[in-house]
Amino acid sequence: YIYAPPGLITDKHARMHQTLYAGGFARPLSGDWADWSHPRLNAAETIATAMRDRLGIS
């Protein structure tokens, strides 16, 4: 859940929040405490794999 009241976040953070919501990684904090699960978010692993591929390292 992300607490992001209007007027207190920058456009940059609002865009990041929208990306996280669209990917199912987060939800807006709205008071609805429904059970939900989200996909694993591991940017370091994704970046390391991309770098190894680009550098030709196995």
Backbone torsions as a table, in degrees:
resi	resn	phi	psi	omega
1	TYR	NA	142.7	179.1
2	ILE	-122.3	126.0	174.3
3	TYR	-92.2	112.1	-176.6
4	ALA	-144.6	75.6	-179.1
5	PRO	-65.9	142.2	179.1
6	PRO	-54.2	139.4	178.6
7	GLY	88.8	-11.5	-178.2
8	LEU	-110.3	0.5	178.8
9	ILE	-124.0	153.3	179.2
10	THR	-82.2	163.6	177.5
11	ASP	-58.6	-38.7	180.0
12	LYS	-59.2	-45.7	-179.9
13	HIS	-70.4	-35.6	177.4
14	ALA	-61.3	-41.5	177.6
15	ARG	-64.1	-42.1	178.4
16	MET	-62.5	-43.0	179.0
17	HIS	-60.6	-44.4	179.8
18	GLN	-60.8	-39.6	178.0
19	THR	-64.4	-43.0	178.3
20	LEU	-64.8	-40.9	177.7
21	TYR	-63.3	-46.4	-177.7
22	ALA	-62.1	-34.5	179.1
23	GLY	-82.6	-4.7	-179.3
24	GLY	78.9	13.7	-178.4
25	PHE	-84.1	-18.7	-176.9
26	ALA	-151.8	166.2	174.5
27	ARG	-135.5	151.9	174.8
28	PRO	-66.8	144.7	176.4
29	LEU	-77.3	107.2	-174.2
30	SER	-124.0	-1.3	-177.1
31	GLY	95.1	-9.5	176.0
32	ASP	-88.0	108.8	-174.7
33	TRP	-98.3	44.3	180.0
34	ALA	-65.5	147.3	174.3
35	ASP	-69.0	134.6	176.2
36	TRP	-158.0	155.8	175.9
37	SER	-122.4	155.8	-177.9
38	HIS	-126.7	155.7	177.2
39	PRO	-66.0	156.6	178.7
40	ARG	-68.3	131.9	177.8
41	LEU	-113.8	109.5	-179.6
42	ASN	-136.2	80.3	-176.7
43	ALA	-62.4	-35.2	-178.2
44	ALA	-61.1	-42.5	179.6
45	GLU	-65.7	-43.2	179.4
46	THR	-62.6	-44.9	-179.9
47	ILE	-66.2	-43.4	-179.6
48	ALA	-62.2	-41.2	178.4
49	THR	-63.5	-44.1	179.1
50	ALA	-62.6	-41.0	179.9
51	MET	-66.6	-42.5	177.8
52	ARG	-61.2	-41.6	178.7
53	ASP	-62.6	-44.6	-178.3
54	ARG	-67.9	-34.1	-178.7
55	LEU	-89.4	-5.7	-179.9
56	GLY	72.1	28.6	179.6
57	ILE	-99.7	134.8	179.0
58	SER	-94.0	NA	NA
